[in-house]
């Protein structure tokens, strides 16, 4: 995360509350762990999960923390078509200062073309005030390959190409439109029935300048507590060779969450 200059008096209890809120943040950067959202099931129809939390504290300062997310999927009766929808929003506010403020909406379509090959198309739009992104809209498509599909280990890879439109919160930074490759490799490890680890790495160079690139790595450990509730720990790492002004090249995020699954 960027370095912040705190201009408000923070005693130890406030500092701990802010750190806890940051640790609990669900939608913390440009990194979206789509692979961890995919629900492995032979069932058709609608399914998904929702999550959210809100906290408030008032002593020397007033602290608000809000996070919410909804994830829904629809699988066709022929098991060949899959639609995935994801929406998240988050806010961490101390008095009049926003330390994190972002929202995201994603739609993805997956079509089985054979035993080992799928075609995918997706669209994402989000903002992130911490990383000085007023809005970024991404649309992409490409093939997805199944390398391994065992009970305890699944390996997929994709080679999508995407178009990005981005507006900065910094007034003198020009709006950009660029094409990027976004190849990725993802592992899903299921050692026991109620535990799943998903690890995905993306490499996103600009199509016209490979010196301008991003590396994204995301991990999620999810533990099914009951049939309806699951606990998750998410880690993400983003390296951006040319981020927005006053934003570091490297951003790390760690979050915990509780999800309610619906059918």
C-alpha positions in Angstrom: 0.0 0.0 0.0 1.2 3.6 -0.5 2.8 5.5 2.4 0.4 7.8 4.1 1.0 10.9 6.2 -1.4 10.8 9.2 -2.4 14.4 10.1 -4.8 13.4 12.8 -4.0 12.4 16.4 -3.9 8.6 16.6 -3.6 6.8 19.9 -2.7 3.2 20.2 -6.3 1.9 20.1 -7.1 3.9 16.9 -3.9 2.6 15.3 -4.8 -1.0 16.1 -8.4 -0.4 14.7 -7.0 1.0 11.5 -4.6 -1.9 11.1 -7.4 -4.4 11.7 -9.7 -2.7 9.2 -6.9 -2.7 6.6 -6.2 -6.4 7.3 -9.9 -7.2 6.9 -10.3 -5.3 3.7 -11.8 -7.5 0.9 -11.4 -5.3 -2.2 -8.0 -3.8 -1.8 -6.4 -3.2 -5.2 -6.6 -3.8 -8.9 -6.0 -7.5 -8.3 -9.1 -9.6 -8.8 -8.9 -13.3 -7.9 -11.3 -14.6 -10.5 -9.9 -18.1 -10.3 -10.8 -18.4 -6.6 -14.4 -17.3 -7.4 -15.0 -20.2 -9.7 -17.3 -22.7 -8.1 -16.5 -26.3 -9.0 -19.8 -28.2 -9.3 -21.7 -30.3 -11.7 -25.0 -28.6 -10.7 -26.7 -26.4 -13.3 -28.6 -23.2 -12.6 -27.8 -20.3 -10.3 -25.4 -20.4 -7.4 -22.9 -18.2 -5.6 -22.1 -16.4 -2.3 -22.3 -13.1 -0.5 -20.0 -11.5 2.1 -19.9 -8.2 4.0 -18.9 -6.5 7.2 -19.3 -3.0 8.8 -17.5 -1.6 11.8 -17.7 1.8 13.6 -15.5 3.2 16.4 -15.6 6.7 17.9 -13.1 8.0 20.5 -10.4 10.5 19.6 -11.4 10.0 16.0 -14.3 8.4 14.2 -13.5 5.3 12.2 -15.7 3.6 9.6 -15.0 0.4 7.7 -17.3 -1.1 5.2 -16.8 -4.1 2.8 -19.3 -6.0 0.8 -19.3 -8.4 -2.1 -21.6 -10.6 -4.2 -20.6 -13.4 -6.5 -23.1 -15.3 -8.7 -22.7 -17.9 -11.4 -25.1 -19.5 -13.9 -24.3 -22.8 -15.6 -26.4 -24.0 -18.5 -28.2 -27.3 -18.5 -25.8 -28.7 -21.2 -22.8 -27.9 -18.9 -21.1 -25.9 -21.8 -21.9 -22.3 -20.9 -21.0 -20.5 -17.7 -21.7 -16.9 -16.7 -19.9 -15.4 -13.7 -20.8 -12.1 -12.1 -18.8 -10.4 -9.3 -19.3 -7.1 -7.5 -17.4 -5.6 -4.5 -17.2 -2.3 -2.7 -15.1 -1.1 0.2 -14.4 2.0 2.3 -12.1 2.7 5.2 -12.6 6.2 6.6 -10.9 8.0 9.5 -12.7 11.3 10.2 -12.6 13.1 6.9 -9.7 11.0 5.4 -10.3 8.1 3.1 -7.6 5.4 3.4 -9.2 3.0 1.0 -12.2 3.6 -1.3 -13.0 1.3 -4.2 -15.7 -0.5 -6.1 -15.6 -3.2 -8.8 -18.0 -5.0 -11.2 -17.0 -8.0 -13.3 -18.8 -10.2 -15.8 -17.2 -13.3 -17.4 -18.5 -15.8 -20.0 -16.9 -19.3 -20.4 -17.8 -21.7 -23.2 -16.6 -25.3 -23.4 -15.1 -26.1 -26.9 -13.7 -29.5 -26.1 -12.3 -31.6 -23.3 -9.2 -29.5 -22.8 -10.2 -26.1 -24.4 -12.5 -23.3 -23.4 -13.2 -19.8 -24.8 -13.6 -16.9 -22.4 -14.6 -13.3 -22.6 -14.8 -10.8 -19.7 -15.4 -7.2 -18.8 -14.3 -5.4 -15.6 -14.9 -1.8 -14.5 -13.5 -0.4 -11.2 -12.2 2.6 -9.4 -9.5 2.8 -6.7 -8.7 6.1 -4.9 -5.7 4.7 -3.1 -4.0 3.9 -6.4 -5.3 7.2 -8.1 -7.5 5.4 -10.6 -10.7 7.3 -11.2 -12.0 4.5 -13.5 -10.4 1.6 -15.4 -12.5 -0.4 -17.8 -11.1 -3.7 -19.2 -12.5 -6.0 -21.9 -10.7 -9.1 -23.0 -11.1 -12.6 -24.5 -9.0 -15.6 -25.3 -8.5 -19.4 -25.0 -8.4 -21.2 -21.7 -6.6 -24.6 -21.5 -7.0 -27.5 -19.0 -3.7 -29.1 -18.2 -4.7 -31.2 -15.3 -8.1 -32.1 -13.7 -7.6 -34.4 -10.8 -9.5 -34.7 -7.6 -6.9 -32.9 -5.5 -5.1 -30.8 -8.1 -6.4 -28.8 -11.1 -4.1 -26.7 -13.4 -5.4 -24.3 -16.0 -3.8 -21.6 -18.2 -5.1 -18.9 -20.4 -3.8 -16.5 -23.1 -6.3 -13.6 -23.2 -5.8 -10.2 -24.9 -7.5 -7.2 -23.3 -8.2 -3.6 -24.0 -7.9 -1.1 -21.2 -9.3 2.4 -20.8 -8.1 4.3 -17.8 -8.7 7.8 -16.2 -6.5 9.1 -13.4 -7.5 11.0 -10.3 -4.4 13.2 -11.0 -5.6 16.1 -13.1 -2.5 16.4 -15.3 -2.3 12.7 -16.2 -3.8 12.0 -19.6 -6.5 9.3 -20.2 -5.1 6.2 -21.8 -6.4 3.4 -24.0 -4.1 0.5 -24.5 -4.0 -3.2 -25.4 -2.3 -5.8 -23.1 -1.6 -9.5 -23.2 -2.7 -11.2 -20.0 -1.4 -14.8 -19.9 -1.9 -16.6 -16.6 -1.3 -20.0 -14.9 -3.6 -21.1 -12.1 -3.4 -24.0 -9.6 -6.3 -25.3 -7.5 -5.3 -27.6 -4.6 -8.0 -29.6 -2.7 -6.3 -31.8 -0.2 -9.5 -32.4 1.8 -13.2 -31.9 1.1 -13.6 -28.7 3.0 -10.3 -26.9 2.1 -9.3 -25.2 -1.2 -6.2 -23.3 -2.1 -6.2 -21.3 -5.4 -3.0 -19.7 -6.6 -2.8 -17.7 -9.8 -0.1 -15.6 -11.5 -0.8 -13.1 -14.4 1.7 -11.3 -16.6 0.3 -8.3 -18.4 2.7 -6.5 -20.9 1.5 -3.8 -23.2 1.1 -5.1 -26.7 3.1 -2.3 -28.2 5.7 -1.9 -25.4 6.8 -5.0 -23.4 8.8 -2.7 -21.0 5.4 -1.6 -19.6 4.1 -4.6 -17.8 2.4 -5.8 -14.6 2.8 -8.9 -12.6 -0.1 -10.0 -10.5 -0.1 -12.9 -8.1 -3.2 -13.9 -6.0 -3.7 -16.7 -3.5 -6.9 -17.7 -1.6 -7.2 -20.3 1.1 -10.9 -21.2 1.7 -12.2 -23.4 4.5 -15.8 -24.6 4.4 -17.0 -24.3 8.0 -20.5 -25.5 7.2 -22.4 -26.2 4.0 -23.5 -22.5 3.9 -20.5 -20.7 5.4 -16.9 -20.5 4.5 -13.9 -18.7 5.9 -11.2 -17.3 3.5 -7.8 -15.8 3.7 -6.7 -13.8 0.6 -3.2 -12.6 -0.4 -2.4 -10.5 -3.4 0.8 -9.0 -4.9 0.9 -6.4 -7.7 3.9 -5.1 -9.4 3.2 -2.3 -11.9 6.2 -1.0 -13.9 4.4 2.4 -14.5 1.7 3.0 -11.9 -0.2 6.2 -11.4 1.8 9.2 -9.9 2.6 8.9 -6.2 1.8 5.2 -6.1 4.5 2.6 -5.4 5.4 -0.1 -7.9 4.6 -2.8 -5.5 1.3 -3.3 -3.6 0.6 -6.1 -1.1 -2.8 -6.9 0.4 -3.9 -9.5 2.9 -7.5 -10.0 3.9 -9.8 -12.4 5.7 -13.5 -12.9 5.1 -16.6 -15.0 5.8 -18.8 -16.0 2.9 -22.4 -17.2 2.8 -23.1 -19.6 -0.1 -26.5 -19.7 -1.8 -28.2 -21.9 -4.4 
